[in-house]
Amino acid sequence: MRDKSLARARDAIRAATPRNSGDSLTDIIRHVNRWARGWFGSFRSIQRSILSRRHGRERWGRGLAHQLWPNAYFGRHDLFSLEQAHVGYLHPHNGNR
């Protein structure tokens, strides 16, 4: 992650989690999770775009890139997964990353 992107991510998390907001922990977590899922989904879209260009196509039409390179494809290539990180955090004895 570039320094500028990391700084924007930190700023977004800070904005979503002010210490004096009065929001419940459940609401804060819901907001942060929504942001993290969106960010991660965008990152996977960027990865699909890179693969599309390498295959000589700028646009693949509706969903074809997702069919050719599903999320499992990126998992097999060891792309960091927020879902796996969460499971590993909850169950550290499983040996997940």
C-alpha distances in whole Angstrom, upper triangle without the diagonal:
4,7,8,6,6,10,11,10,12,15,15,16,18,20,20,22,24,26,29,29,31,30,30,27,28,27,24,23,23,22,18,19,19,16,14,16,16,12,12,15,13,10,13,15,13,13,17,17,16,19,21,21,21,25,26,26,24,25,26,28,28,26,27,23,23,26,25,22,22,19,21,21,17,18,20,18,16,13,12,14,15,18,19,17,19,22,21,21,25,26,25,28,27,25,22,18
4,5,5,6,9,10,10,12,14,15,16,18,20,21,22,24,27,30,29,32,31,32,29,30,29,26,25,26,23,20,21,21,18,16,19,18,14,15,17,15,13,16,17,14,15,19,18,17,20,22,22,22,26,27,26,24,26,27,29,30,28,29,25,25,29,27,24,25,23,25,24,20,22,24,21,19,16,16,18,18,22,22,20,23,26,25,25,28,30,28,32,31,28,25,22
4,5,5,6,9,10,10,12,14,15,16,18,20,21,22,25,27,27,31,29,31,28,29,28,25,24,26,23,20,22,22,18,17,20,19,16,17,20,17,16,19,20,18,19,22,22,21,24,26,25,26,29,30,30,28,29,31,33,33,31,32,29,28,32,31,28,28,26,28,27,23,25,27,24,22,19,18,20,20,23,24,22,24,27,26,25,28,30,29,32,32,30,27,23
4,5,5,6,9,10,11,12,14,15,16,18,20,21,24,27,26,29,28,30,28,29,27,24,24,25,22,19,21,21,17,17,19,18,14,16,19,16,15,19,19,17,19,22,21,21,24,26,25,26,29,30,29,26,28,30,31,31,30,31,28,28,31,31,28,28,26,29,28,24,26,28,26,24,21,20,21,21,24,25,23,25,28,28,27,30,32,31,35,34,32,29,25
4,5,5,6,9,10,11,12,14,15,17,18,20,23,26,25,28,26,28,26,26,25,22,21,22,19,16,18,18,14,13,16,14,11,13,15,13,12,15,16,14,16,19,19,18,22,23,23,24,27,28,27,24,25,27,28,28,27,28,25,25,28,28,25,25,22,25,25,21,22,25,23,21,18,17,18,17,21,22,20,22,25,25,24,27,29,28,32,31,29,26,23
4,5,5,6,9,10,11,12,14,15,16,18,21,24,23,26,25,26,24,24,23,20,19,21,18,15,17,17,14,12,15,15,11,13,16,14,13,17,18,16,18,21,21,21,24,26,26,27,30,31,30,27,28,30,31,31,29,30,27,26,30,29,26,26,23,25,25,21,22,25,23,21,18,16,17,16,19,20,18,20,23,22,21,24,27,26,29,29,27,24,21
4,5,5,6,9,10,10,12,14,15,16,19,22,22,25,24,25,23,25,23,20,20,21,18,16,18,18,15,14,18,17,14,16,19,17,16,20,21,19,21,24,24,24,27,29,28,30,32,33,32,30,31,32,33,33,31,33,30,29,33,33,29,29,26,29,29,25,26,29,27,25,21,19,20,19,22,24,21,22,26,25,24,27,29,28,32,32,30,27,24
4,5,5,6,9,10,10,12,14,16,19,21,20,24,22,24,22,23,21,18,18,19,16,14,16,16,12,12,15,14,11,14,16,14,14,18,19,17,20,23,22,23,26,27,27,29,31,32,30,28,28,30,31,30,29,31,28,27,31,31,28,27,25,28,28,24,25,29,27,25,21,19,20,18,22,23,21,22,26,26,24,27,30,29,33,32,31,28,25
4,5,5,6,9,10,11,12,15,17,20,19,22,20,22,20,20,19,15,15,16,13,11,13,13,9,9,12,12,9,11,14,13,13,16,17,17,19,21,22,22,25,26,27,28,31,32,30,28,28,29,30,29,27,29,26,25,29,29,26,25,22,25,25,22,23,26,24,22,19,16,17,15,18,20,17,18,22,22,21,23,26,26,29,29,27,24,21
4,5,5,6,9,10,10,12,15,18,17,20,19,20,18,20,18,15,15,17,14,11,14,15,11,11,15,15,12,14,17,17,16,20,21,20,22,25,25,26,28,30,30,32,34,35,34,32,32,33,34,33,31,33,30,29,32,33,29,28,25,28,28,25,25,28,27,24,21,18,19,16,19,21,18,19,22,22,20,23,26,25,29,29,28,25,22
4,5,5,6,9,10,11,14,16,16,19,18,20,19,20,18,15,16,17,14,12,15,15,12,13,16,15,13,16,19,18,18,21,22,22,24,27,26,27,30,31,32,33,36,36,35,32,32,34,34,33,32,34,31,30,34,34,31,30,27,30,31,27,28,31,30,27,24,22,21,19,22,24,21,22,25,26,23,26,29,29,32,32,31,28,26
4,5,5,6,9,11,14,16,15,18,16,18,17,17,15,12,13,14,10,9,12,12,8,10,13,12,11,14,16,15,16,19,20,20,22,25,25,26,28,30,30,32,34,35,33,31,30,32,32,30,29,31,29,28,31,32,29,28,25,28,29,26,26,30,28,26,23,20,20,17,20,22,20,20,23,24,22,24,27,28,31,31,30,27,25
4,5,5,6,9,12,14,13,16,14,15,14,15,13,10,10,12,9,7,10,11,8,9,13,13,12,14,17,17,17,20,21,22,23,26,26,27,30,31,32,34,36,37,35,33,32,33,33,32,30,33,30,28,32,33,29,28,25,27,29,25,25,29,28,25,22,19,18,15,18,20,18,17,21,21,19,21,24,24,28,28,28,25,22
4,5,5,6,9,12,11,14,14,15,14,16,14,11,12,14,11,10,13,14,12,13,16,16,15,18,20,20,21,24,25,25,27,29,30,31,33,35,35,37,39,40,38,36,36,37,37,35,34,36,34,32,35,36,33,32,29,31,32,29,29,32,31,29,26,23,22,19,22,24,21,20,24,24,21,23,27,27,30,31,30,28,25
4,6,6,10,11,10,13,12,15,14,16,13,10,13,14,10,10,14,14,11,13,17,16,15,18,20,20,21,24,25,25,27,30,30,31,34,35,35,37,39,40,38,35,35,36,36,34,33,36,33,32,35,37,34,32,29,32,33,30,30,34,33,31,27,25,24,21,23,25,23,22,26,26,24,25,29,29,33,33,33,30,28
4,6,10,11,9,12,10,12,11,12,10,7,9,10,7,7,10,11,9,11,14,14,14,17,19,19,20,23,24,25,27,29,29,31,33,34,35,37,39,40,38,35,34,35,35,33,31,34,32,30,34,35,32,30,27,30,32,29,29,32,32,29,26,23,22,18,20,23,21,19,23,24,22,23,26,27,31,31,31,28,26
4,6,9,8,10,9,10,9,11,10,6,9,11,9,8,12,13,12,13,16,17,17,19,21,22,23,25,27,27,29,31,32,33,35,37,38,39,41,43,41,38,37,38,38,36,34,37,35,33,36,37,34,32,29,31,33,30,30,33,33,30,27,24,23,19,21,23,21,19,22,23,20,21,25,26,29,30,30,27,26
4,6,5,9,9,11,11,14,12,9,12,14,12,12,15,16,15,17,20,20,20,22,25,25,26,29,30,30,32,34,35,36,38,40,41,42,44,45,44,41,40,41,41,39,38,40,38,36,40,41,38,36,33,35,37,34,33,37,36,34,31,27,26,23,25,27,24,23,26,27,24,25,28,29,32,33,33,31,29
4,6,8,9,11,11,14,13,11,13,16,15,14,17,19,18,19,22,23,23,25,28,28,29,31,33,33,35,37,38,39,41,43,44,45,47,49,47,44,44,44,44,42,41,43,41,39,42,43,40,38,35,37,39,36,35,39,38,35,32,29,28,24,26,28,25,23,27,27,24,24,28,28,32,33,33,31,29
4,6,8,11,12,15,14,12,15,17,16,16,20,21,20,22,25,25,25,28,30,30,31,34,35,35,37,40,40,41,44,45,46,48,50,51,49,46,45,46,46,44,42,45,43,41,44,46,43,41,37,40,42,39,38,42,41,38,36,32,31,27,29,31,28,26,29,30,27,27,31,32,35,36,36,34,33
4,5,9,10,13,11,9,13,15,13,14,17,18,18,20,22,23,23,26,27,28,29,32,33,34,36,38,38,40,42,43,44,46,48,49,47,44,43,44,43,41,40,43,41,39,42,43,41,38,35,38,40,37,37,40,40,37,34,31,30,26,27,30,27,25,28,30,26,27,30,31,35,36,36,34,32
4,6,9,11,10,10,13,15,14,15,18,19,19,21,24,24,25,27,29,30,31,34,35,36,38,40,40,42,44,45,46,48,50,51,49,46,45,45,45,42,41,44,42,40,43,45,42,39,36,39,41,38,38,41,41,39,36,33,31,27,28,30,28,26,28,30,27,26,30,31,35,36,36,34,33
4,6,8,6,7,10,11,11,12,15,16,16,18,20,21,22,24,26,27,29,31,32,33,35,36,38,39,41,42,44,45,47,48,46,43,42,42,41,39,37,41,39,36,39,41,39,36,33,35,38,35,35,38,38,36,33,30,28,24,25,27,25,23,26,27,24,24,28,29,32,33,34,32,31
4,5,5,6,9,10,11,12,14,16,17,18,20,22,23,24,26,27,29,31,32,33,35,36,38,40,41,42,44,46,47,49,46,44,43,43,42,39,37,40,39,36,39,41,38,35,32,34,37,34,33,37,38,35,32,29,27,23,23,26,24,21,23,25,22,21,25,27,30,31,32,30,29
4,5,5,6,8,10,10,12,14,15,16,18,20,21,22,24,26,27,28,30,31,33,34,36,37,39,40,42,43,45,47,44,42,41,41,40,38,36,39,37,34,37,39,36,33,30,31,34,32,30,34,34,32,29,26,23,20,20,22,20,17,20,21,18,18,21,23,26,27,28,26,25
4,6,5,6,9,10,10,12,14,15,16,18,20,21,22,24,26,27,28,30,31,33,35,36,37,39,41,42,43,45,43,41,39,39,38,35,33,36,35,32,34,36,34,31,28,29,32,30,29,32,33,31,28,25,22,19,18,21,20,16,19,21,18,17,21,23,26,26,28,25,25
4,5,5,6,9,10,11,12,14,15,17,18,20,21,23,24,26,27,29,30,32,33,35,36,37,39,41,42,44,41,39,38,37,37,34,32,35,34,31,34,36,33,30,28,30,32,30,29,33,34,31,29,26,23,19,19,22,21,18,21,23,20,20,24,26,29,29,30,27,27
4,5,5,6,8,10,11,12,14,16,17,18,20,21,23,24,26,27,29,30,32,33,35,36,38,39,41,42,40,38,37,37,36,34,32,35,33,31,34,35,32,30,27,29,31,29,28,32,32,29,27,23,21,17,18,21,19,17,20,21,19,19,23,24,27,28,28,26,25
4,5,5,6,8,10,10,12,14,15,16,18,20,21,22,24,26,27,28,30,32,33,34,36,37,39,41,39,36,35,35,35,32,30,33,31,28,31,33,30,27,24,26,28,26,25,29,29,26,24,21,18,14,15,17,16,13,16,18,15,15,19,21,24,24,25,22,21
4,6,5,6,9,10,11,12,14,15,16,18,20,21,22,24,26,27,29,31,32,33,35,36,38,39,37,35,33,33,32,29,28,31,29,26,29,31,28,25,22,25,27,25,25,28,29,27,24,21,18,15,15,18,17,14,17,19,18,17,21,23,26,26,27,24,23
4,5,5,6,9,10,11,12,14,15,17,19,20,21,23,25,26,27,29,31,32,33,35,37,38,35,33,32,32,31,29,27,30,28,26,29,31,28,26,23,26,28,25,25,29,29,27,24,21,19,15,16,19,18,16,19,21,19,20,23,25,28,28,28,25,24
4,5,5,6,9,10,10,12,14,15,16,18,20,21,23,24,26,27,29,30,32,33,35,36,34,32,31,31,31,29,27,30,28,25,28,30,27,24,21,24,26,23,23,26,26,24,21,18,16,12,14,17,15,13,17,18,16,17,21,22,26,25,25,22,21
4,5,5,6,8,10,10,12,14,15,16,18,20,21,22,24,26,27,28,30,32,33,35,33,31,30,29,29,27,24,27,25,22,25,27,24,21,18,21,23,21,20,24,24,22,19,16,13,10,11,14,13,11,14,16,15,15,19,20,24,23,23,20,19
4,6,5,6,9,10,11,12,14,16,17,19,20,21,23,25,26,27,29,31,32,33,31,29,27,27,26,24,22,25,23,21,24,26,23,21,18,21,23,21,21,25,25,23,20,18,15,12,13,16,16,14,17,19,18,19,22,24,27,26,26,23,22
4,6,5,6,9,10,11,12,14,15,17,19,20,21,23,25,26,27,29,31,32,30,27,26,27,26,24,23,25,23,21,24,26,23,21,18,21,23,20,21,24,24,22,19,17,15,12,14,17,16,15,18,20,19,20,23,24,28,27,27,23,21
4,5,5,6,8,10,11,12,14,15,17,18,20,21,23,24,26,27,29,31,29,27,26,26,26,24,22,24,22,20,23,24,21,19,16,19,20,17,17,21,21,19,15,13,11,8,10,13,12,12,15,17,16,17,20,21,25,23,23,20,18
4,5,5,6,9,10,11,12,14,15,17,18,20,21,22,25,26,27,29,27,25,24,23,23,21,19,21,19,17,20,21,18,16,13,16,18,15,16,19,19,18,15,13,10,8,9,13,13,12,15,17,17,18,20,22,25,23,23,19,18
4,5,5,6,9,10,11,12,14,15,17,19,20,21,23,25,26,27,25,23,21,21,21,19,17,20,18,16,19,21,18,16,14,18,19,17,18,21,21,20,16,15,13,11,13,16,16,16,19,20,20,21,24,25,28,27,26,23,21
4,5,5,6,9,10,11,13,14,15,17,19,20,21,23,25,26,24,22,21,22,22,21,19,21,18,17,20,21,18,17,15,18,18,16,17,20,19,18,14,13,12,10,13,16,15,16,19,20,20,22,24,25,28,26,26,22,20
4,5,5,6,9,10,11,13,14,16,17,19,20,21,23,25,23,21,21,21,22,20,18,19,17,15,18,19,15,14,11,14,15,12,13,17,16,14,11,10,8,8,10,13,12,13,16,17,18,20,22,22,25,23,23,19,17
4,5,5,6,9,10,11,12,14,15,17,19,20,21,23,21,19,18,18,18,16,14,16,14,12,15,16,13,12,10,13,14,12,13,17,16,16,12,12,10,10,12,14,15,16,18,20,20,22,24,25,28,25,25,21,19
4,5,5,6,9,10,11,13,14,15,17,19,20,21,19,17,16,17,17,16,14,16,14,13,16,17,14,14,12,16,16,13,16,19,18,17,14,14,13,13,15,17,18,19,21,23,23,25,27,27,30,28,27,24,22
4,5,5,6,9,10,11,13,14,16,17,19,20,19,17,17,17,19,18,16,17,14,13,17,17,13,13,11,14,14,11,13,16,15,14,10,11,11,12,14,16,16,18,20,21,22,24,26,26,29,27,25,22,19
4,5,5,6,9,10,11,12,14,15,17,19,17,16,15,15,17,16,13,14,11,10,13,13,10,10,8,11,11,8,11,14,12,13,9,10,10,12,13,15,16,18,20,21,22,24,25,26,28,26,24,21,19
4,5,5,6,9,10,10,12,14,15,17,15,13,12,12,13,13,11,12,9,9,12,12,10,10,10,14,13,11,14,16,15,16,13,14,14,15,17,19,20,21,23,24,25,27,29,29,32,29,28,25,23
4,5,5,6,9,10,11,13,14,15,14,12,12,13,15,16,14,14,11,12,15,14,12,13,13,16,14,12,15,17,15,16,13,14,15,16,19,20,21,22,24,25,26,29,30,30,33,30,29,25,23
4,5,5,6,9,10,11,13,15,14,13,13,14,16,16,14,14,10,11,14,12,9,11,11,13,11,9,12,14,12,13,10,12,13,16,18,18,19,22,23,24,25,28,29,28,31,28,27,23,21
4,5,5,6,9,10,11,12,11,10,10,10,12,13,11,10,6,8,10,9,7,9,10,13,10,10,13,14,13,15,12,15,15,18,19,20,22,23,25,26,28,29,30,31,33,30,29,25,23
4,5,5,6,9,10,11,9,7,8,9,12,13,12,11,8,10,13,12,10,13,14,16,14,13,17,18,16,18,15,18,18,20,22,23,24,26,28,29,30,32,33,34,36,33,32,28,26
4,5,5,6,9,10,10,9,11,12,15,17,15,14,10,13,15,13,11,14,15,17,14,13,16,17,15,17,14,17,18,21,23,23,24,27,28,29,30,33,33,33,36,33,31,28,25
4,5,5,6,9,9,10,11,11,14,16,14,12,9,11,13,10,9,12,13,15,12,11,15,15,13,16,14,17,19,21,23,23,25,27,28,29,31,33,33,33,35,32,30,27,25
4,5,5,6,5,6,7,7,11,13,12,10,7,10,12,10,10,13,15,17,14,14,18,18,16,19,17,20,21,24,25,26,27,29,31,31,33,35,36,36,38,35,34,30,29
4,5,5,5,6,8,10,13,16,15,13,11,14,16,13,13,17,18,20,17,17,20,20,18,21,19,22,23,26,27,28,29,32,33,34,35,38,38,38,40,37,36,32,30
4,5,7,9,12,12,16,18,17,15,12,15,16,13,13,17,18,19,16,16,19,19,17,19,18,22,23,26,28,28,29,32,33,33,35,37,38,37,39,36,34,31,29
4,6,9,10,10,14,17,16,13,11,14,14,11,12,16,18,19,16,17,20,19,18,21,20,23,25,27,29,29,31,33,34,34,37,39,39,39,40,37,36,33,31
4,7,9,10,14,17,17,14,13,16,17,14,15,19,21,23,19,20,23,23,21,24,23,26,27,30,31,32,33,36,37,37,39,41,42,42,44,41,39,36,34
4,6,7,10,13,14,11,10,14,15,13,14,17,20,22,19,19,23,23,22,24,23,26,26,29,30,31,33,34,36,37,39,40,41,41,43,40,39,36,34
4,7,9,13,13,12,11,14,16,14,15,18,20,22,20,20,23,24,22,25,23,25,26,28,29,30,32,34,35,36,38,40,41,41,43,40,39,36,34
4,6,9,10,9,9,12,13,13,14,16,19,21,19,19,23,24,23,25,23,25,25,27,28,30,31,33,34,36,37,39,40,41,43,40,39,35,34
4,7,7,6,6,9,10,10,12,14,17,19,17,18,21,22,22,24,22,25,24,26,27,29,30,32,33,34,36,38,39,39,41,38,37,34,33
4,6,6,8,10,11,12,14,15,18,20,19,20,23,24,24,26,24,26,26,27,28,30,32,33,34,36,37,38,39,41,43,40,39,35,34
4,6,8,9,10,12,13,14,16,19,18,20,22,24,24,26,24,26,24,26,26,28,30,30,31,34,35,36,37,39,41,38,37,34,33
4,6,5,6,9,10,10,13,15,15,16,19,20,21,22,20,22,21,22,22,24,27,27,28,30,32,33,34,35,37,34,34,30,30
4,5,5,6,8,10,13,15,14,16,18,19,19,22,20,23,22,24,24,25,28,29,29,31,33,34,35,36,38,35,34,31,30
4,5,5,6,8,11,13,11,12,16,16,16,19,17,19,19,21,21,23,25,26,27,29,31,32,33,34,36,32,32,28,27
4,6,5,5,8,10,10,11,14,15,15,17,16,18,17,19,18,20,22,23,24,26,28,29,30,31,33,30,29,26,25
4,6,6,9,11,10,12,15,15,16,19,18,20,19,21,20,22,24,25,26,27,30,31,31,32,34,30,30,27,26
4,6,10,11,9,11,14,14,14,17,16,19,19,22,21,22,25,26,26,28,30,31,32,32,34,30,30,27,26
4,7,8,6,7,10,11,11,14,13,16,15,18,18,19,21,23,23,24,27,28,28,29,31,27,26,23,22
4,5,5,7,9,10,12,13,12,15,13,16,15,16,19,20,20,22,24,25,26,27,28,25,24,21,21
4,5,5,6,9,10,11,9,11,10,12,11,12,15,16,17,18,21,22,22,23,25,22,21,18,17
4,5,5,6,9,10,10,12,10,13,12,12,15,17,16,18,20,21,21,22,23,20,19,16,16
4,5,5,7,9,9,12,12,15,15,15,17,19,19,20,23,24,24,24,26,22,21,18,18
4,5,5,6,5,9,9,12,13,12,15,17,17,18,21,22,22,22,24,21,20,16,15
4,5,5,5,7,7,11,11,10,12,15,14,15,18,19,19,19,21,17,16,13,12
4,5,8,10,11,15,14,13,15,18,17,17,20,22,21,21,22,18,17,14,14
4,6,9,11,15,15,14,16,19,19,18,21,23,23,22,23,20,18,15,14
4,6,8,12,13,11,12,16,16,15,18,20,19,19,20,17,15,12,11
4,6,10,11,10,11,14,15,15,17,20,20,19,21,19,17,13,11
4,7,9,8,8,11,13,12,14,16,17,16,19,17,15,11,9
4,5,5,6,9,10,10,12,14,15,15,18,16,15,11,9
4,5,5,6,9,10,10,12,14,15,18,16,15,12,10
4,5,5,6,9,10,11,12,14,16,14,14,11,10
4,5,5,6,8,10,10,11,13,11,11,7,7
4,6,5,6,9,10,10,13,12,11,7,6
4,5,5,6,9,10,13,12,12,9,9
4,5,5,6,8,10,9,10,7,9
4,5,5,5,8,7,7,5,6
4,6,6,9,10,10,8,8
4,6,9,9,11,10,11
4,5,6,8,8,10
4,5,6,7,8
4,5,8,11
4,6,9
4,7
4
